[in-house]
């Protein structure tokens, strides 16, 4: 008996990292997976991996910052599998041009906010009506530990976008709580993923980030996927409006409780 038996889960950013690992784990736990990404070859690899492991998945090419694409991915889920029960708004970027407020170009700011914040909004805009039709469900929005503390390596647009995700998560949780729709944020710490390793492109940058992590290592995408599984499943049935920090202890070391 899987923890997501009978559920349909839509995962954005499923072409790699947290998204791919989540697709594999969700499918192994019984979910039918709607894997969404803008990079077709990577997405095809994810779906193949799910199917080779005995799971069910479909691929949907979509730009999460585009309203028509966001609506289409939800429609695809309902048409393929009959409903939508779990919405994992995971897609995000770290632009290499993202730095401090002085050096970050306006275009970098806009692109980052479009994908990281607007993409979550659009996922919820079109996903929530589908969850209502299913009688409720779980929304998971990927935020970040940097929404809680300043990043040692400047990334002002990324940090601001993830702060927006946290605020959006809290409000939607309150608004939809009586509809049996739970909304939580997953906040990873520094991870050994392609996304972060490309941004921390020197050993000095990596060490500057890593020195602050009490556990002394980067996290793994699969560790985030396991946390997302908890939020997706009924194991977290009394959780909504929360930030689930999976960060190797970094915020415990540097954030003062309010």
DRENMI-767047 format. One record per residue: residue number from 1; residue in three letters; chain; x, y, z of N, C-alpha, C in turn. Coordinates in Angstrom, 3 decimals. Last residue first. Layout:
% DRENMI-767047
  seq  type  mol        nu        nv        nw       cau       cav       caw        cu        cv        cw
  NUM   ALA    A         X         Y         Z         X         Y         Z         X         Y         Z
...
% end
This chain:
% DRENMI-767047
  seq  type  mol        nu        nv        nw       cau       cav       caw        cu        cv        cw
  258   UNK    A    11.457    34.400    16.704    10.679    35.611    16.984     9.815    35.410    18.225
  257   UNK    A    14.802    33.096    16.850    13.342    32.896    16.944    12.634    34.205    17.295
  256   UNK    A    17.260    33.972    14.549    16.806    34.153    15.906    15.296    33.965    15.973
  255   UNK    A    19.158    31.976    12.447    17.923    32.733    12.563    17.481    32.781    14.027
  254   UNK    A    21.452    30.352    12.443    21.592    31.772    12.132    20.330    32.591    12.298
  253   UNK    A    21.018    27.688    13.049    22.273    28.288    13.496    22.265    29.811    13.379
  252   UNK    A    18.638    27.096    11.863    18.721    26.968    13.317    19.957    27.670    13.862
  251   UNK    A    19.331    27.306     9.205    18.520    28.371     9.786    18.509    28.297    11.315
  250   UNK    A    20.950    24.999     8.892    21.504    26.334     8.654    20.649    27.436     9.280
  249   UNK    A    20.267    22.315     9.096    20.463    23.082    10.325    20.871    24.533    10.141
  248   UNK    A    19.666    21.128     6.706    20.933    20.775     7.344    21.253    21.584     8.578
  247   UNK    A    17.087    21.753     5.798    18.207    22.645     5.480    19.535    22.333     6.162
  246   UNK    A    14.107    21.979     5.372    14.944    20.781     5.270    16.311    21.282     4.831
  245   UNK    A    11.227    23.319     6.683    12.651    23.574     6.448    13.427    22.265     6.469
  244   UNK    A     8.235    24.017     5.696     8.941    22.798     6.082    10.405    22.979     5.702
  243   UNK    A     6.013    26.278     6.761     7.261    26.200     6.014     8.026    25.002     6.546
  242   UNK    A     2.397    26.084     6.508     3.680    25.959     7.185     4.840    26.016     6.197
  241   UNK    A    -0.207    25.899     5.683     0.347    27.222     5.922     1.710    27.213     6.572
  240   UNK    A    -0.976    22.865     7.391    -1.207    23.795     6.297    -0.661    25.163     6.682
  239   UNK    A    -1.385    19.667     8.626    -0.409    20.716     8.335    -0.885    21.570     7.178
  238   UNK    A    -2.778    17.405     9.047    -3.111    18.550     9.903    -2.098    19.681     9.730
  237   UNK    A    -1.741    15.496     7.278    -3.125    15.936     7.108    -3.526    17.131     7.972
  236   UNK    A     0.601    14.226     6.555     0.674    15.636     6.977    -0.718    16.274     6.966
  235   UNK    A    -0.117    11.771     5.649     0.675    11.821     6.878     0.767    13.240     7.426
  234   UNK    A    -1.257    11.918     3.199    -2.137    12.157     4.340    -1.398    12.124     5.667
  233   UNK    A     1.293    13.546     1.147     0.509    12.418     1.651    -0.386    12.833     2.815
  232   UNK    A     2.814    15.771     0.600     1.811    15.341    -0.377     0.835    14.333     0.202
  231   UNK    A     4.585    15.902     2.718     3.616    16.987     2.556     2.498    16.610     1.584
  230   UNK    A     6.037    13.529     2.209     5.319    13.701     3.477     4.235    14.773     3.334
  229   UNK    A     7.141    14.189    -0.279     6.220    13.057    -0.160     5.399    13.164     1.120
  228   UNK    A     8.916    16.215     0.442     7.739    16.555    -0.364     6.697    15.442    -0.305
  227   UNK    A    10.832    14.650     1.719    10.077    15.635     2.501     8.806    16.042     1.760
  226   UNK    A    11.740    13.256    -0.489    11.132    12.506     0.613    10.337    13.430     1.531
  225   UNK    A    12.837    15.341    -1.955    11.703    14.596    -2.504    10.988    13.799    -1.414
  224   UNK    A    15.001    16.040    -0.392    13.893    16.994    -0.528    12.644    16.290    -1.044
  223   UNK    A    16.565    13.817    -0.787    16.145    14.134     0.574    14.991    15.136     0.564
  222   UNK    A    17.109    13.950    -3.473    16.230    12.873    -3.017    15.756    13.122    -1.589
  221   UNK    A    18.948    16.047    -3.600    17.602    16.231    -4.147    16.635    15.170    -3.635
  220   UNK    A    20.801    16.563    -0.599    20.570    15.821    -1.835    19.127    16.037    -2.295
  219   UNK    A    22.812    19.253     0.814    21.737    18.277     0.808    21.615    17.601    -0.550
  218   UNK    A    26.302    19.574     1.524    25.133    19.949     0.749    24.077    18.847     0.863
  217   UNK    A    27.570    19.554     4.928    27.477    19.038     3.560    26.293    19.664     2.855
  216   UNK    A    27.515    20.224     7.632    28.788    20.210     6.926    28.763    19.650     5.523
  215   UNK    A    25.504    20.667     9.402    25.761    19.280     9.042    26.988    19.127     8.157
  214   UNK    A    25.503    23.523     9.536    25.980    22.725    10.661    26.284    21.270    10.316
  213   UNK    A    26.636    25.599     7.067    25.713    24.481     7.275    26.222    23.596     8.411
  212   UNK    A    28.515    27.509     6.482    27.428    27.899     7.374    26.486    26.749     7.726
  211   UNK    A    30.187    26.456     4.622    30.739    26.681     5.959    29.651    27.027     6.970
  210   UNK    A    28.861    26.500     2.178    28.875    25.267     2.967    29.341    25.482     4.400
  209   UNK    A    29.269    29.049     1.098    27.917    28.602     1.428    27.958    27.443     2.421
  208   UNK    A    32.008    29.036     0.816    31.388    30.140     1.527    29.966    29.791     1.938
  207   UNK    A    32.389    26.808    -0.774    32.821    26.756     0.620    32.202    27.882     1.442
  206   UNK    A    31.379    27.789    -3.214    30.793    26.601    -2.585    31.143    26.558    -1.104
  205   UNK    A    33.095    29.927    -3.725    31.670    30.175    -3.518    31.001    28.998    -2.816
  204   UNK    A    35.507    28.502    -4.029    35.387    29.519    -2.984    33.924    29.819    -2.677
  203   UNK    A    35.086    26.963    -6.258    35.224    26.296    -4.962    35.051    27.282    -3.815
  202   UNK    A    32.508    28.388    -8.346    33.904    28.267    -7.926    33.942    27.553    -6.578
  201   UNK    A    29.799    28.632    -8.838    30.650    28.068    -9.886    32.134    28.065    -9.570
  200   UNK    A    26.969    28.456    -7.857    28.191    28.493    -7.042    29.311    27.877    -7.872
  199   UNK    A    25.392    27.922   -10.134    25.417    29.264    -9.560    26.662    29.452    -8.695
  198   UNK    A    25.829    25.242   -10.581    26.122    26.182   -11.663    26.223    27.600   -11.133
  197   UNK    A    24.926    24.214    -8.174    26.343    24.077    -8.499    26.752    24.985    -9.656
  196   UNK    A    22.158    24.696    -8.274    23.005    25.454    -7.346    24.472    25.365    -7.714
  195   UNK    A    21.396    23.005   -10.487    20.958    24.391   -10.378    21.891    25.203    -9.484
  194   UNK    A    22.364    20.462    -9.914    22.936    21.194   -11.044    22.617    22.682   -10.945
  193   UNK    A    22.761    20.143    -6.342    22.018    19.971    -7.583    22.693    20.790    -8.675
  192   UNK    A    23.210    19.844    -3.435    24.153    19.472    -4.492    23.345    19.103    -5.733
  191   UNK    A    21.729    22.657    -1.751    21.690    21.304    -2.292    22.770    21.081    -3.338
  190   UNK    A    20.984    24.437     1.163    21.875    24.315    -0.004    21.969    22.864    -0.472
  189   UNK    A    17.574    23.572     2.080    18.848    24.240     2.313    19.708    24.124     1.065
  188   UNK    A    14.174    24.036     0.972    15.444    23.313     1.018    16.581    24.209     1.475
  187   UNK    A    11.114    24.284     2.076    12.275    25.176     1.990    13.564    24.376     2.110
  186   UNK    A     7.930    23.950     0.957     9.133    23.168     1.228    10.327    24.084     1.023
  185   UNK    A     4.852    25.108     2.185     6.091    25.406     1.468     7.188    24.454     1.911
  184   UNK    A     1.417    24.117     1.675     2.633    24.213     2.472     3.832    24.525     1.584
  183   UNK    A    -1.937    23.864     1.863    -0.892    24.552     1.109     0.316    24.743     2.021
  182   UNK    A    -4.808    21.828     1.396    -3.664    22.213     2.233    -2.582    22.826     1.354
  181   UNK    A    -8.155    21.850     1.194    -6.966    22.088     0.379    -5.864    22.605     1.299
  180   UNK    A   -10.642    21.733     2.341    -9.821    20.523     2.362    -8.631    20.629     1.405
  179   UNK    A   -11.722    24.176     2.555   -12.056    23.433     1.333   -11.273    22.114     1.249
  178   UNK    A   -10.763    25.570     4.635   -12.067    24.930     4.837   -12.535    24.155     3.604
  177   UNK    A    -8.377    26.652     3.556    -8.312    25.610     4.584    -9.640    24.870     4.751
  176   UNK    A    -8.019    28.714     1.758    -8.603    27.460     1.259    -8.666    26.344     2.302
  175   UNK    A    -6.911    30.889     3.136    -8.091    31.088     2.294    -8.792    29.767     1.983
  174   UNK    A    -4.645    29.793     4.353    -5.732    30.321     5.174    -7.025    30.412     4.359
  173   UNK    A    -3.112    29.094     2.110    -3.460    28.089     3.118    -4.650    28.540     3.951
  172   UNK    A    -2.712    31.527     0.843    -3.559    30.526     0.193    -3.992    29.441     1.183
  171   UNK    A    -0.953    32.746     2.730    -2.274    33.304     2.435    -3.197    32.273     1.809
  170   UNK    A     1.315    31.036     2.721     0.560    31.279     3.949    -0.851    31.787     3.644
  169   UNK    A     2.123    31.194     0.004     1.753    29.919     0.619     0.893    30.137     1.851
  168   UNK    A     2.850    33.862    -0.256     1.737    33.335    -1.035     1.221    32.040    -0.426
  167   UNK    A     5.098    33.896     1.419     3.939    34.725     1.727     2.692    34.218     1.003
  166   UNK    A     6.807    32.089     0.061     6.387    31.844     1.444     5.128    32.627     1.785
  165   UNK    A     7.128    33.384    -2.409     6.514    32.052    -2.356     6.021    31.740    -0.948
  164   UNK    A     8.496    35.682    -1.638     7.141    35.793    -2.178     6.416    34.457    -2.126
  163   UNK    A    10.928    34.555    -0.971    10.137    35.205     0.067     8.691    35.361    -0.368
  162   UNK    A    11.685    33.825    -3.516    11.350    32.757    -2.567    10.633    33.311    -1.342
  161   UNK    A    12.200    36.293    -4.656    11.166    35.434    -5.237    10.743    34.346    -4.264
  160   UNK    A    14.317    37.246    -3.104    13.032    37.937    -3.061    11.912    37.053    -3.606
  159   UNK    A    16.303    35.383    -3.881    15.890    35.488    -2.489    14.521    36.149    -2.374
  158   UNK    A    16.517    35.939    -6.642    16.127    34.611    -6.178    15.589    34.680    -4.754
  157   UNK    A    17.403    38.605    -6.548    16.146    38.271    -7.206    15.623    36.918    -6.737
  156   UNK    A    19.862    38.436    -5.136    18.751    39.234    -4.621    17.413    38.873    -5.261
  155   UNK    A    22.179    36.948    -4.231    21.253    36.479    -5.259    19.893    37.126    -4.971
  154   UNK    A    25.476    36.782    -2.885    24.289    37.562    -3.241    23.495    36.958    -4.390
  153   UNK    A    26.314    34.420    -0.597    26.609    34.777    -1.982    25.374    35.505    -2.524
  152   UNK    A    24.904    34.275     1.743    26.289    34.753     1.794    26.787    35.139     0.410
  151   UNK    A    21.560    35.442     1.920    22.523    34.504     1.347    23.926    35.099     1.381
  150   UNK    A    19.743    36.089     4.883    20.459    36.591     3.713    21.485    35.587     3.224
  149   UNK    A    16.963    33.951     5.645    18.197    34.634     6.008    18.905    35.092     4.743
  148   UNK    A    14.578    33.029     4.585    14.680    33.215     6.035    15.922    33.987     6.454
  147   UNK    A    14.872    32.559     1.990    13.751    33.419     2.340    13.757    33.747     3.824
  146   UNK    A    16.849    30.695     1.904    17.265    32.091     1.747    16.104    33.062     1.959
  145   UNK    A    15.629    28.220     1.995    16.136    28.769     3.254    16.519    30.233     3.128
  144   UNK    A    12.744    28.373    -0.163    14.181    28.191     0.070    14.556    28.748     1.428
  143   UNK    A    10.063    26.798    -1.778    10.654    28.077    -1.379    12.155    27.849    -1.210
  142   UNK    A     7.810    25.123    -3.647     9.216    25.124    -3.281     9.696    26.546    -3.019
  141   UNK    A     4.710    24.173    -2.415     5.436    25.205    -3.147     6.893    25.210    -2.701
  140   UNK    A     2.152    21.917    -2.680     3.502    22.102    -2.133     4.214    23.115    -3.014
  139   UNK    A    -1.131    21.158    -1.881    -0.247    21.978    -2.703     1.069    22.140    -1.967
  138   UNK    A    -3.445    18.520    -1.775    -2.253    19.132    -1.190    -1.493    19.924    -2.239
  137   UNK    A    -7.076    18.456    -1.582    -5.758    17.954    -1.947    -4.651    18.747    -1.291
  136   UNK    A   -10.550    18.206    -2.668    -9.452    18.671    -1.817    -8.132    18.097    -2.285
  135   UNK    A   -12.283    17.235    -4.527   -12.689    17.179    -3.123   -11.617    17.612    -2.149
  134   UNK    A   -11.696    17.626    -7.125   -11.287    16.332    -6.556   -11.708    16.180    -5.098
  133   UNK    A   -12.443    20.216    -7.508   -13.228    19.174    -8.196   -12.911    17.787    -7.643
  132   UNK    A   -10.392    21.434    -6.056   -11.786    21.518    -5.587   -12.630    20.417    -6.210
  131   UNK    A    -8.293    20.889    -7.761    -8.293    20.276    -6.432    -9.697    20.338    -5.824
  130   UNK    A    -9.075    22.544    -9.878    -8.994    21.093   -10.082    -8.993    20.357    -8.750
  129   UNK    A    -8.859    25.105    -8.708   -10.166    24.614    -9.160   -10.189    23.100    -9.397
  128   UNK    A    -5.985    25.036    -8.214    -6.950    25.010    -7.119    -8.349    24.604    -7.586
  127   UNK    A    -4.628    25.268   -10.679    -4.646    24.002    -9.969    -5.713    23.921    -8.890
  126   UNK    A    -4.730    27.865   -11.559    -5.409    26.848   -12.351    -5.505    25.505   -11.641
  125   UNK    A    -3.476    29.185    -9.418    -4.646    29.778   -10.085    -5.443    28.726   -10.839
  124   UNK    A    -1.204    27.650    -8.879    -2.326    27.652    -7.931    -3.602    28.180    -8.579
  123   UNK    A     0.307    28.270   -11.147     0.017    26.874   -10.815    -1.178    26.774    -9.886
  122   UNK    A     0.470    31.043   -10.842    -0.303    30.484   -11.951    -0.635    29.010   -11.717
  121   UNK    A     2.099    31.194    -8.498     0.771    31.802    -8.545    -0.085    31.177    -9.642
  120   UNK    A     4.420    29.959    -9.464     3.680    29.344    -8.358     2.250    29.880    -8.328
  119   UNK    A     5.143    31.807   -11.447     4.888    30.415   -11.810     4.120    29.674   -10.736
  118   UNK    A     5.663    34.108    -9.977     4.470    34.079   -10.825     4.120    32.650   -11.229
  117   UNK    A     8.095    33.048    -8.748     6.945    33.531    -7.982     5.654    33.481    -8.800
  116   UNK    A     9.856    31.937   -10.681     9.863    31.463    -9.296     8.626    31.871    -8.502
  115   UNK    A     9.306    33.227   -13.181     9.332    31.764   -13.046     9.129    31.333   -11.601
  114   UNK    A     9.229    36.010   -12.583     8.218    35.373   -13.442     8.157    33.869   -13.204
  113   UNK    A    11.530    36.472   -11.088    10.227    36.610   -10.436     9.127    35.935   -11.252
  112   UNK    A    13.431    36.010   -13.120    13.434    35.214   -11.888    12.087    35.280   -11.184
  111   UNK    A    12.786    37.975   -14.990    12.731    36.560   -15.375    12.647    35.668   -14.136
  110   UNK    A    13.202    40.339   -13.467    11.895    40.031   -14.031    11.760    38.544   -14.375
  109   UNK    A    15.974    40.191   -12.815    14.942    40.285   -11.778    13.599    39.816   -12.324
  108   UNK    A    17.019    40.246   -15.400    17.266    39.087   -14.535    16.232    39.043   -13.422
  107   UNK    A    16.210    42.784   -16.239    15.722    41.610   -16.958    15.915    40.334   -16.142
  106   UNK    A    17.671    44.448   -14.558    16.220    44.395   -14.425    15.645    43.156   -15.113
  105   UNK    A    20.674    42.948   -13.271    19.914    43.628   -14.325    18.418    43.461   -14.104
  104   UNK    A    22.520    43.512   -10.395    21.522    42.649   -11.033    20.702    43.440   -12.043
  103   UNK    A    24.146    45.359    -9.105    24.658    44.705   -10.312    23.634    43.851   -11.040
  102   UNK    A    22.635    46.348    -6.959    23.307    47.261    -7.875    23.647    46.575    -9.191
  101   UNK    A    21.698    44.227    -5.466    20.723    45.120    -6.092    21.361    46.033    -7.132
  100   UNK    A    23.815    41.376    -6.343    23.222    42.330    -5.415    22.326    43.301    -6.182
   99   UNK    A    22.766    38.924    -8.632    23.766    39.316    -7.639    23.152    40.249    -6.619
   98   UNK    A    22.315    36.945   -11.386    21.680    37.398   -10.149    22.758    37.713    -9.111
   97   UNK    A    23.315    35.746   -13.601    23.490    37.191   -13.486    22.883    37.779   -12.233
   96   UNK    A    22.501    33.123   -13.491    23.909    33.422   -13.174    24.197    34.916   -13.053
   95   UNK    A    19.422    32.535   -11.874    20.092    33.154   -13.014    21.535    33.488   -12.650
   94   UNK    A    17.885    29.820   -10.959    18.892    30.714   -10.390    19.659    31.291   -11.564
   93   UNK    A    14.395    28.886   -11.078    15.699    29.150   -11.680    16.589    29.932   -10.723
   92   UNK    A    11.887    26.277   -10.789    12.537    27.523   -10.408    13.878    27.663   -11.101
   91   UNK    A     9.134    24.178    -9.974    10.013    24.768   -10.989    10.603    26.085   -10.502
   90   UNK    A     7.243    23.281    -8.144     8.656    23.125    -7.825     9.591    23.848    -8.785
   89   UNK    A     4.403    22.768    -6.983     4.959    23.896    -7.730     6.447    24.015    -7.404
   88   UNK    A     2.610    20.104    -7.000     3.942    20.437    -6.489     4.538    21.507    -7.405
   87   UNK    A    -0.440    19.059    -6.106     0.186    20.034    -6.991     1.509    20.460    -6.365
   86   UNK    A    -2.557    16.315    -5.990    -1.330    16.907    -5.451    -0.738    17.826    -6.503
   85   UNK    A    -4.842    15.691    -7.420    -4.876    15.617    -5.962    -3.681    16.296    -5.296
   84   UNK    A    -6.961    15.787   -10.136    -5.684    16.274    -9.628    -5.781    16.346    -8.113
   83   UNK    A    -8.350    13.365   -12.481    -8.424    14.315   -11.369    -7.033    14.874   -11.103
   82   UNK    A    -8.020    11.759   -14.756    -9.349    11.944   -14.185    -9.472    12.951   -13.063
   81   UNK    A    -5.738    11.393   -16.252    -5.916    10.550   -15.071    -7.220    10.803   -14.308
   80   UNK    A    -5.858    13.004   -18.560    -5.112    11.743   -18.574    -5.521    10.808   -17.434
   79   UNK    A    -7.425    15.205   -17.858    -7.784    14.408   -19.032    -7.106    13.039   -19.022
   78   UNK    A    -6.091    16.204   -15.633    -7.464    15.708   -15.487    -7.878    14.841   -16.671
   77   UNK    A    -3.597    16.868   -16.799    -3.683    15.955   -15.656    -5.080    15.355   -15.544
   76   UNK    A    -4.303    18.718   -18.763    -3.696    17.445   -19.154    -3.785    16.420   -18.032
   75   UNK    A    -5.165    20.849   -17.163    -6.127    20.160   -18.035    -5.600    18.786   -18.443
   74   UNK    A    -2.692    21.562   -16.141    -3.741    21.069   -15.237    -4.804    20.313   -16.024
   73   UNK    A    -1.424    22.429   -18.439    -0.837    21.312   -17.688    -1.857    20.719   -16.711
   72   UNK    A    -3.007    24.583   -19.314    -2.952    23.355   -20.111    -2.390    22.180   -19.321
   71   UNK    A    -2.475    26.550   -17.434    -3.826    26.004   -17.526    -3.816    24.664   -18.258
   70   UNK    A     0.197    26.996   -18.060    -0.170    26.546   -16.714    -1.569    25.934   -16.711
   69   UNK    A    -0.005    27.923   -20.688     0.708    26.675   -20.418     0.314    26.106   -19.052
   68   UNK    A    -1.375    30.323   -20.258    -1.979    29.288   -21.104    -1.325    27.937   -20.861
   67   UNK    A     0.462    31.749   -18.630    -0.850    31.348   -18.117    -1.479    30.231   -18.939
   66   UNK    A     3.790    31.118   -18.058     2.821    31.418   -19.108     1.456    30.875   -18.689
   65   UNK    A     5.547    30.156   -16.262     5.284    31.591   -16.202     4.275    32.046   -17.248
   64   UNK    A     5.969    27.528   -16.903     5.092    27.805   -15.764     4.759    29.284   -15.628
   63   UNK    A     5.772    26.171   -19.928     6.449    27.288   -19.285     5.549    27.735   -18.144
   62   UNK    A     5.744    22.684   -20.646     5.064    23.913   -20.259     6.046    24.907   -19.663
   61   UNK    A     5.041    19.499   -21.690     5.962    20.615   -21.899     5.223    21.907   -21.578
   60   UNK    A     4.426    16.719   -19.875     3.764    17.920   -20.375     4.805    19.025   -20.476
   59   UNK    A     4.277    13.198   -19.790     5.109    14.398   -19.912     4.279    15.536   -20.473
   58   UNK    A     3.010    10.919   -17.342     2.940    11.557   -18.646     3.816    12.799   -18.619
   57   UNK    A     3.326     7.777   -15.638     3.641     9.199   -15.783     3.370     9.651   -17.200
   56   UNK    A     3.502     5.143   -13.333     2.733     5.780   -14.399     3.059     7.266   -14.437
   55   UNK    A     6.156     2.675   -12.701     5.187     3.708   -12.374     4.466     4.248   -13.588
   54   UNK    A     8.230     0.930   -13.130     6.899     0.376   -12.966     5.822     1.381   -12.632
   53   UNK    A    10.612     1.964   -13.777    10.485     1.500   -12.396     9.083     0.962   -12.098
   52   UNK    A    10.131     2.846   -16.309    11.032     1.695   -16.155    10.958     1.110   -14.752
   51   UNK    A     8.591     5.092   -15.710     7.963     3.930   -16.344     8.823     2.680   -16.207
   50   UNK    A    10.526     6.794   -14.595     9.333     6.411   -13.826     8.725     5.138   -14.400
   49   UNK    A    12.285     7.042   -16.759    12.758     6.469   -15.495    11.590     6.014   -14.625
   48   UNK    A    10.638     8.306   -18.637    11.177     6.970   -18.919    11.627     6.281   -17.640
   47   UNK    A    10.259    10.743   -17.348     9.108     9.869   -17.585     9.572     8.446   -17.872
   46   UNK    A    12.925    11.726   -17.381    12.203    11.516   -16.127    11.056    10.536   -16.313
   45   UNK    A    13.454    11.906   -20.112    14.269    11.012   -19.276    13.559    10.713   -17.960
   44   UNK    A    11.647    13.886   -20.845    11.482    12.537   -21.387    12.272    11.517   -20.570
   43   UNK    A    12.808    16.064   -19.566    11.496    15.586   -19.132    11.250    14.167   -19.620
   42   UNK    A    15.112    16.380   -21.075    15.223    16.052   -19.652    13.915    15.490   -19.129
   41   UNK    A    13.988    17.066   -23.605    14.802    15.855   -23.430    14.916    15.424   -21.965
   40   UNK    A    12.416    19.532   -22.993    11.801    18.276   -23.422    12.695    17.041   -23.227
   39   UNK    A    12.075    21.786   -20.645    13.176    21.142   -21.367    12.737    19.729   -21.741
   38   UNK    A    10.043    22.574   -19.079    10.166    23.282   -20.357    11.244    22.660   -21.238
   37   UNK    A     7.855    20.199   -17.460     9.118    20.935   -17.575     9.116    21.653   -18.920
   36   UNK    A     6.060    17.903   -15.501     6.038    19.139   -16.281     7.422    19.780   -16.282
   35   UNK    A     4.363    14.944   -15.151     5.690    15.552   -15.083     5.754    16.740   -16.038
   34   UNK    A     2.077    13.595   -13.331     2.089    14.508   -14.468     3.381    15.304   -14.350
   33   UNK    A     1.740    10.333   -12.128     2.519    11.569   -12.131     2.360    12.321   -13.445
   32   UNK    A    -0.142     8.559    -9.873     0.025     8.819   -11.301     0.632    10.210   -11.410
   31   UNK    A     1.292     7.086    -6.920     0.674     8.205    -7.633     0.849     8.067    -9.141
   30   UNK    A     2.643     5.084    -5.500     1.326     4.814    -6.045     0.668     5.925    -6.832
   29   UNK    A     5.225     5.385    -4.763     4.240     5.344    -3.672     2.807     5.295    -4.187
   28   UNK    A     6.488     5.656    -7.155     6.743     4.434    -6.389     5.756     4.265    -5.245
   27   UNK    A     5.650     8.247    -7.753     5.153     7.126    -8.552     5.346     5.808    -7.814
   26   UNK    A     7.102     9.679    -5.836     5.641     9.748    -5.833     5.049     8.567    -6.604
   25   UNK    A     9.734     9.045    -6.655     9.242     8.615    -5.342     7.717     8.631    -5.293
   24   UNK    A     9.872    10.171    -9.253    10.195     8.767    -9.019     9.600     8.257    -7.707
   23   UNK    A     9.196    12.841    -8.753     8.410    12.045    -9.692     8.633    10.550    -9.449
   22   UNK    A    11.288    13.563    -7.043     9.912    13.516    -6.533     9.020    12.694    -7.450
   21   UNK    A    13.445    13.518    -8.776    13.433    12.591    -7.637    12.022    12.460    -7.058
   20   UNK    A    12.635    15.611   -10.506    12.793    14.234   -10.996    12.737    13.235    -9.843
   19   UNK    A    12.561    17.816    -8.708    11.397    17.408    -9.479    11.488    15.979    -9.969
   18   UNK    A    15.146    18.107    -7.701    14.059    17.743    -6.791    12.863    17.209    -7.562
   17   UNK    A    16.773    17.283   -10.762    16.827    17.727    -9.376    15.697    17.208    -8.516
   16   UNK    A    14.611    17.406   -13.714    15.835    17.110   -12.981    15.699    17.497   -11.523
   15   UNK    A    12.132    17.855   -14.834    13.208    17.375   -15.690    14.493    17.038   -14.971
   14   UNK    A    10.112    18.993   -13.384    10.324    17.549   -13.219    11.468    17.000   -14.063
   13   UNK    A     8.978    21.457   -12.980    10.427    21.328   -12.845    10.850    19.881   -12.714
   12   UNK    A     6.001    20.318   -11.284     6.702    21.178   -12.234     8.207    21.129   -11.954
   11   UNK    A     3.864    17.673   -11.007     5.144    18.173   -10.513     5.782    19.037   -11.579
   10   UNK    A     0.845    16.413    -9.913     1.483    17.227   -10.940     2.725    17.861   -10.338
    9   UNK    A    -0.594    13.352    -9.116     0.318    14.404    -8.685     0.944    15.096    -9.887
    8   UNK    A    -3.315    11.600    -8.007    -2.698    12.150    -9.208    -1.880    13.361    -8.787
    7   UNK    A    -3.801     8.619    -6.041    -3.624    10.062    -6.192    -3.014    10.402    -7.545
    6   UNK    A    -3.818     5.919    -5.589    -5.029     6.531    -6.082    -4.949     8.022    -6.303
    5   UNK    A    -1.373     6.091    -3.071    -2.222     5.231    -3.897    -3.498     5.970    -4.299
    4   UNK    A     0.630     7.274    -1.629    -0.108     8.108    -2.578    -0.984     7.267    -3.511
    3   UNK    A     1.786     5.343    -0.104     1.283     6.525     0.611     0.496     7.465    -0.314
    2   UNK    A     0.817     2.007    -1.071     1.633     3.199    -1.162     0.980     4.391    -0.480
    1   UNK    A     0.852    -1.195     0.000     0.000     0.000     0.000     0.883     1.237     0.000
% end
